[in-house]
Amino acid sequence: MARLSQQGRFKAQPIMWGVSRRDDSKSVALVVEYKVIAAWSDEEWVDWTSYEDQTITAYHYIVKKDGGINKIQAKQLMQAGVFPGSFALTEGPPPNVVVQIVVAEEEYNGKTSLKVQWVNPEDYAPGPKTLPAGDLEIMDSQYGSQFRAMAAQNAPAKAAPPKTEEPPARTDEDLPF
């Protein structure tokens, strides 16, 4: 197996996992080795299963340095099906799931390396999300008047209507007879 050597968005499967604790803090990481099975390219997934296996190891810190739960990290891993919410379960094989991982370069202590930045469920579609219509109506009733007043103050100045020139006054010379 080869180490993943590029940034991007990938579909991957956990193939090994464990738990790691730092000696110098209270942080705890769920360590997961992912095997890449597809890569996002422009507007489609490109199957990588016929290539040499590419892997990347991620250190998902689900307990912070101060001993508190890293809720965002834990929630993302649970929603993707990677972390079942129990350290004891990591003694067995990792879950048989496919997830999306976002891999980017990160600099630490002057060294740049690839790091799994985010984990999402396999069917995740990135893009802007919006609240349901009912929630939008509630927000409009709370904030709408303030935004409308702001919009009125910041609206671009209206252009003055075009000047129309008055026709020149007629003289007797202008008459045809």
Backbone torsions as a table, in degrees:
resi	resn	phi	psi	omega
1	MET	NA	143.6	179.9
2	ALA	-109.3	152.0	176.4
3	ARG	-77.0	138.1	176.5
4	LEU	-58.2	135.9	-174.9
5	SER	-124.0	18.1	179.0
6	GLN	-143.7	156.0	176.4
7	GLN	-80.3	162.0	173.4
8	GLY	148.3	-169.7	177.4
9	ARG	-110.8	129.8	-173.0
10	PHE	-134.3	154.1	165.2
11	LYS	-95.7	136.7	-174.8
12	ALA	-148.7	162.5	176.8
13	GLN	-124.4	136.6	173.0
14	PRO	-68.1	130.2	179.6
15	ILE	-115.4	-21.6	175.0
16	MET	-148.8	154.0	176.4
17	TRP	-157.3	165.5	178.3
18	GLY	-170.2	-176.1	-179.6
19	VAL	-124.8	136.2	-178.4
20	SER	-128.2	137.7	177.0
21	ARG	-119.9	137.8	178.2
22	ARG	-81.4	139.6	178.5
23	ASP	-72.8	-30.1	-174.0
24	ASP	-93.6	4.7	177.9
25	SER	-156.1	-176.9	178.8
26	LYS	-94.9	6.5	-175.5
27	SER	-70.1	146.4	179.3
28	VAL	-132.0	134.3	179.7
29	ALA	-116.3	138.6	166.0
30	LEU	-87.9	114.1	-177.0
31	VAL	-97.2	121.0	-176.4
32	VAL	-127.4	129.4	171.9
33	GLU	-97.9	123.7	-178.8
34	TYR	-105.6	139.8	171.9
35	LYS	-103.2	124.4	-178.7
36	VAL	-77.2	131.7	179.7
37	ILE	-118.1	-14.1	177.8
38	ALA	-159.7	156.5	178.4
39	ALA	-129.0	141.8	177.2
40	TRP	-80.2	127.6	-179.8
41	SER	-133.3	108.3	-178.9
42	ASP	60.5	-86.7	-176.3
43	GLU	-130.4	17.7	-178.9
44	GLU	-153.9	161.0	176.1
45	TRP	-86.5	134.0	177.3
46	VAL	-107.0	122.0	-177.8
47	ASP	-67.6	128.6	178.4
48	TRP	-109.7	6.0	-173.9
49	THR	-68.3	-19.1	178.7
50	SER	-87.3	-6.8	178.4
51	TYR	-92.8	172.5	173.8
52	GLU	-59.0	140.3	-179.2
53	ASP	-58.3	130.9	175.8
54	GLN	-111.5	131.6	-178.8
55	THR	-129.2	159.1	172.7
56	ILE	-146.8	139.0	178.9
57	THR	-100.5	130.4	-178.6
58	ALA	-114.5	139.2	174.4
59	TYR	-108.0	98.8	-179.1
60	HIS	-92.7	102.7	-178.0
61	TYR	-78.4	99.7	-178.5
62	ILE	-94.5	-8.5	169.9
63	VAL	-125.6	127.7	-176.0
64	LYS	-79.4	171.2	-178.9
65	LYS	-55.5	-33.7	-178.3
66	ASP	-84.9	1.4	178.6
67	GLY	93.1	-4.0	178.4
68	GLY	-81.4	154.4	178.7
69	ILE	-69.7	134.4	173.5
70	ASN	-86.8	87.6	-171.7
71	LYS	-61.0	-39.9	-178.5
72	ILE	-63.8	-48.0	-179.1
73	GLN	-64.6	-46.1	-179.0
74	ALA	-63.3	-42.7	-179.2
75	LYS	-63.0	-43.6	-179.1
76	GLN	-63.3	-39.9	179.8
77	LEU	-69.6	-36.9	177.5
78	MET	-68.1	-43.6	-179.8
79	GLN	-64.8	-31.2	178.7
80	ALA	-81.8	-10.4	179.4
81	GLY	86.4	12.1	-178.4
82	VAL	-85.2	-44.3	-177.0
83	PHE	-110.5	118.3	-177.7
84	PRO	-81.2	0.2	179.1
85	GLY	91.5	11.5	-179.9
86	SER	-141.3	124.7	177.1
87	PHE	-65.4	-33.6	-177.5
88	ALA	-60.8	-32.3	-179.1
89	LEU	-68.9	-15.8	-179.9
90	THR	-74.9	-3.8	175.4
91	GLU	-73.1	-21.9	177.8
92	GLY	-94.8	-170.6	179.1
93	PRO	-69.5	156.0	178.1
94	PRO	-67.7	161.7	179.7
95	PRO	-62.7	147.9	179.0
96	ASN	-88.0	79.1	-179.0
97	VAL	-130.1	159.1	170.8
98	VAL	-111.7	132.4	-179.4
99	VAL	-129.2	167.3	169.7
100	GLN	-101.9	136.3	174.5
101	ILE	-123.1	144.7	174.8
102	VAL	-108.2	122.0	-176.2
103	VAL	-115.0	130.5	179.8
104	ALA	-141.6	161.8	175.8
105	GLU	-75.1	143.9	176.2
106	GLU	-139.6	137.4	178.5
107	GLU	-99.8	132.7	177.7
108	TYR	-145.3	125.4	-178.2
109	ASN	53.0	40.8	177.2
110	GLY	77.6	2.8	-179.1
111	LYS	-114.9	132.7	179.1
112	THR	-100.1	131.2	177.9
113	SER	-145.8	166.8	177.9
114	LEU	-83.8	140.9	-178.4
115	LYS	-139.9	140.8	173.3
116	VAL	-73.5	115.1	-177.4
117	GLN	-88.3	-32.9	-173.7
118	TRP	-153.1	149.9	176.7
119	VAL	-127.6	130.8	179.7
120	ASN	-131.8	162.0	174.1
121	PRO	-60.4	159.4	-176.1
122	GLU	-56.5	-38.6	-174.8
123	ASP	-90.2	12.6	-178.2
124	TYR	-60.8	134.3	176.3
125	ALA	-118.9	111.0	-179.0
126	PRO	-68.3	157.3	178.4
127	GLY	143.2	172.4	-178.6
128	PRO	-67.8	142.3	177.2
129	LYS	-112.3	154.0	177.1
130	THR	-134.5	158.1	179.3
131	LEU	-76.3	160.8	175.5
132	PRO	-63.0	156.2	-176.2
133	ALA	-53.8	-42.1	-179.8
134	GLY	-59.8	-40.7	178.3
135	ASP	-67.3	-35.8	179.6
136	LEU	-65.9	-38.6	177.8
137	GLU	-64.1	-41.5	178.3
138	ILE	-62.3	-44.3	179.8
139	MET	-64.6	-38.6	176.8
140	ASP	-62.2	-39.9	-179.9
141	SER	-68.6	-30.0	179.2
142	GLN	-79.0	-42.2	-169.3
143	TYR	-120.4	-11.3	-172.2
144	GLY	-55.2	-46.0	-177.2
145	SER	-62.7	-36.9	179.4
146	GLN	-66.9	-41.8	179.4
147	PHE	-69.2	-38.5	178.5
148	ARG	-63.8	-40.2	177.7
149	ALA	-63.8	-41.6	178.7
150	MET	-63.6	-42.3	-179.2
151	ALA	-63.4	-39.1	179.9
152	ALA	-65.0	-39.4	-179.7
153	GLN	-69.8	-29.9	-174.7
154	ASN	-105.1	10.3	180.0
155	ALA	-68.3	145.5	178.0
156	PRO	-63.9	147.2	-179.9
157	ALA	-62.9	139.8	179.0
158	LYS	-75.7	140.0	179.3
159	ALA	-71.2	142.0	178.2
160	ALA	-67.6	145.0	178.8
161	PRO	-62.0	149.2	-178.1
162	PRO	-64.4	142.6	179.1
163	LYS	-74.5	137.5	174.9
164	THR	-106.2	129.8	179.8
165	GLU	-83.2	138.6	176.9
166	GLU	-78.6	142.0	179.6
167	PRO	-64.1	151.1	-179.9
168	PRO	-64.7	149.6	179.6
169	ALA	-64.5	143.5	-178.9
170	ARG	-85.6	146.5	174.8
171	THR	-120.4	172.2	179.3
172	ASP	-63.7	-23.8	-179.5
173	GLU	-69.0	-24.4	-178.3
174	ASP	-77.8	-13.5	-177.1
175	LEU	-75.8	141.5	-175.3
176	PRO	-75.2	-15.1	-176.6
177	PHE	-113.5	NA	NA
